Amino acid sequence: MLRRKRRAVALVTSMAALVAVVAGIAWAAIPDGNVVNACFATPGGTLRAVDVPTDCATGEAAVALGGPTRGYSFSNPNNVELSATSVGVGSVDLVTGTYLVHGKVNISNLNFTALGATFVPCSMRLVGIGGNVDQTWMIVPSPRTGLNASNASISLQGVAIVPAAYGKATLEMVCASIPRPTGPPTGVIARYRQLQAIQVDSLQTTS
């Protein structure tokens, strides 16, 4: 009886290993790692997975079932001092694809001796590809009294597309502090910096 139990356990273990190997081969056989392709039988509604849409036979319609959603994130609460030229305040490395992106940074004017405000522009861009994904700006007043700094938050968002010809790119968020008359040349910082990018399979836009 003991030998029979051992044989049964060995048989089950062997079958499980075989199933795992076959499953691994089936997964590796799907050439598109981002989208699961299927064929929908127009008469009957049977759905079957295929490697590529062209594998569908007569009487079947190709259907893209979508793929995994990938997110990329940068977060750092520490201070970065701004200057009159653009300073990087956050970045994430992206691969080929389409992304919904969002960035946020808190701007604080800590120059307590300044008599005026400062002009702070911020933008998001794909390094090396050209053009801004989004940009905005604000005027941050001088500190009000004593040690009370002037604070403001800037948000950026948009769509970033990394073409296949590039393979990868860096999404960067940059800010600057440009003094207005009697404004602070230094003492303006960026903190609580966050940048996120979510990859999507497709995107519909309206205007």
C-alpha positions in Angstrom: 0.0 0.0 0.0 2.9 2.4 0.9 4.5 1.7 -2.5 1.3 2.5 -4.3 1.0 5.8 -2.5 4.5 6.7 -3.4 3.9 5.9 -7.0 0.7 8.0 -7.0 2.6 11.0 -5.5 5.4 10.6 -8.0 2.8 10.4 -10.9 1.1 13.6 -9.7 4.4 15.4 -9.3 5.4 14.4 -12.9 2.1 15.5 -14.3 2.4 18.9 -12.5 5.9 19.4 -13.9 4.7 18.5 -17.4 1.8 21.0 -17.2 4.2 23.7 -16.0 6.5 23.1 -18.9 3.7 23.0 -21.5 2.3 26.2 -20.0 5.7 27.9 -20.2 6.0 26.9 -23.9 2.5 28.2 -24.6 3.3 31.5 -23.0 6.6 31.8 -24.8 4.9 31.1 -28.1 2.8 34.4 -27.9 5.1 36.8 -29.8 3.4 40.0 -28.6 4.1 40.4 -25.0 1.9 43.6 -24.7 -1.3 42.5 -26.3 -3.2 39.1 -26.1 -4.6 38.4 -29.6 -7.7 36.3 -30.1 -10.1 35.2 -32.9 -13.9 35.6 -32.4 -16.0 33.2 -34.4 -18.8 35.3 -35.8 -21.2 32.4 -35.9 -21.3 30.9 -32.5 -19.1 33.3 -30.6 -16.2 31.0 -29.8 -13.1 32.8 -28.7 -9.6 31.4 -29.1 -6.1 32.8 -28.4 -3.7 33.2 -31.3 -0.2 34.5 -31.9 -1.1 37.3 -34.3 -4.3 38.6 -35.7 -3.6 37.1 -39.2 -4.0 33.7 -37.6 -7.7 34.1 -37.7 -9.6 31.9 -40.2 -12.5 32.6 -42.5 -15.6 33.3 -40.3 -13.5 34.7 -37.5 -12.8 38.3 -36.5 -9.5 39.4 -34.9 -9.8 40.8 -31.4 -7.1 42.5 -29.3 -7.8 41.7 -25.6 -5.3 44.2 -24.3 -2.3 43.6 -22.2 -0.7 44.5 -18.9 -0.7 48.1 -17.6 2.7 49.4 -16.6 3.4 52.3 -14.3 6.6 54.2 -13.7 7.0 56.5 -10.7 9.4 59.0 -9.2 8.9 60.5 -5.8 11.3 62.6 -3.6 10.4 65.0 -0.8 13.9 66.5 -0.6 14.7 70.1 -1.6 16.2 71.1 -4.9 17.3 74.7 -5.2 16.2 76.4 -8.4 18.1 78.9 -10.6 17.5 81.2 -13.5 18.1 78.2 -15.9 16.1 75.0 -15.9 16.9 72.5 -13.1 15.8 68.9 -13.2 13.4 68.1 -10.4 12.4 64.5 -11.3 12.7 61.9 -14.1 11.6 58.4 -15.1 13.0 56.2 -17.8 10.4 54.9 -20.3 10.4 52.3 -23.1 8.6 52.5 -26.5 4.9 53.2 -26.0 2.2 55.7 -25.2 1.9 57.1 -21.7 -0.5 59.2 -19.6 1.9 61.3 -17.5 1.5 63.5 -14.4 3.9 65.6 -12.4 3.6 67.7 -9.3 6.1 69.9 -7.4 5.8 72.2 -4.4 7.6 75.5 -4.8 8.8 77.5 -1.8 10.3 80.9 -1.6 12.7 80.9 1.3 14.5 84.2 0.5 13.3 86.2 3.5 15.3 89.3 2.6 13.8 89.6 -0.9 11.4 92.5 -1.6 9.7 91.0 -4.6 8.3 87.9 -6.2 9.9 85.3 -8.5 8.6 83.9 -11.8 8.7 80.0 -11.7 8.1 78.1 -15.0 8.0 74.3 -15.0 7.7 71.8 -17.9 7.8 68.1 -18.7 9.7 66.9 -21.7 11.1 63.7 -23.3 14.8 64.2 -23.3 16.3 63.9 -26.8 12.9 63.7 -28.6 12.1 67.4 -28.5 9.1 69.5 -27.5 7.4 69.8 -24.2 4.7 67.4 -23.0 3.2 70.1 -20.9 4.3 73.4 -19.3 3.0 76.0 -16.9 4.2 78.8 -14.7 3.3 81.0 -11.7 4.5 84.0 -9.8 5.5 83.1 -6.2 5.4 86.1 -3.9 8.1 87.0 -1.4 7.8 85.5 2.1 5.1 87.3 4.1 6.5 87.8 7.5 9.4 86.4 9.6 9.9 82.7 8.8 6.6 82.3 6.9 7.7 81.1 3.4 5.5 81.5 0.3 4.5 78.1 -1.0 2.6 77.0 -4.1 2.1 73.7 -6.0 2.5 73.2 -9.7 0.9 70.3 -11.6 1.7 69.1 -15.1 0.0 66.4 -17.1 -0.2 65.2 -20.7 0.5 62.4 -23.2 4.0 61.2 -23.8 4.8 59.0 -26.8 8.1 57.2 -27.2 8.5 56.2 -30.8 9.8 52.7 -31.7 12.7 54.3 -33.5 14.0 55.6 -30.2 13.4 52.4 -28.2 13.5 54.3 -24.9 13.5 57.9 -23.5 13.7 59.8 -20.3 10.7 61.8 -19.1 12.0 64.8 -17.2 10.3 67.5 -15.2 12.3 70.8 -14.9 11.7 74.1 -13.2 13.5 77.5 -13.0 13.3 80.6 -10.8 13.5 83.9 -12.8 13.7 87.0 -10.5 11.3 89.8 -11.1 12.4 93.4 -10.2 13.8 93.2 -6.6 12.9 89.5 -6.6 15.0 86.7 -5.1 17.8 85.4 -7.3 18.2 82.4 -4.9 16.4 80.8 -2.0 13.6 79.3 -4.1 13.3 75.5 -3.8 11.3 72.7 -5.3 10.3 69.9 -2.9 7.8 67.0 -2.6 8.5 66.2 -6.2 6.5 63.5 -7.9 6.3 62.2 -11.5 4.2 59.2 -12.8 3.8 57.6 -16.2 1.1 55.0 -17.0 1.5 53.0 -20.2 -1.6 52.4 -22.2 -2.3 50.1 -25.2 -4.3 52.7 -27.1 -5.5 56.3 -26.6 -8.6 58.1 -28.0 -8.3 61.9 -27.9 -10.9 64.6 -28.4 -10.5 68.3 -28.9 
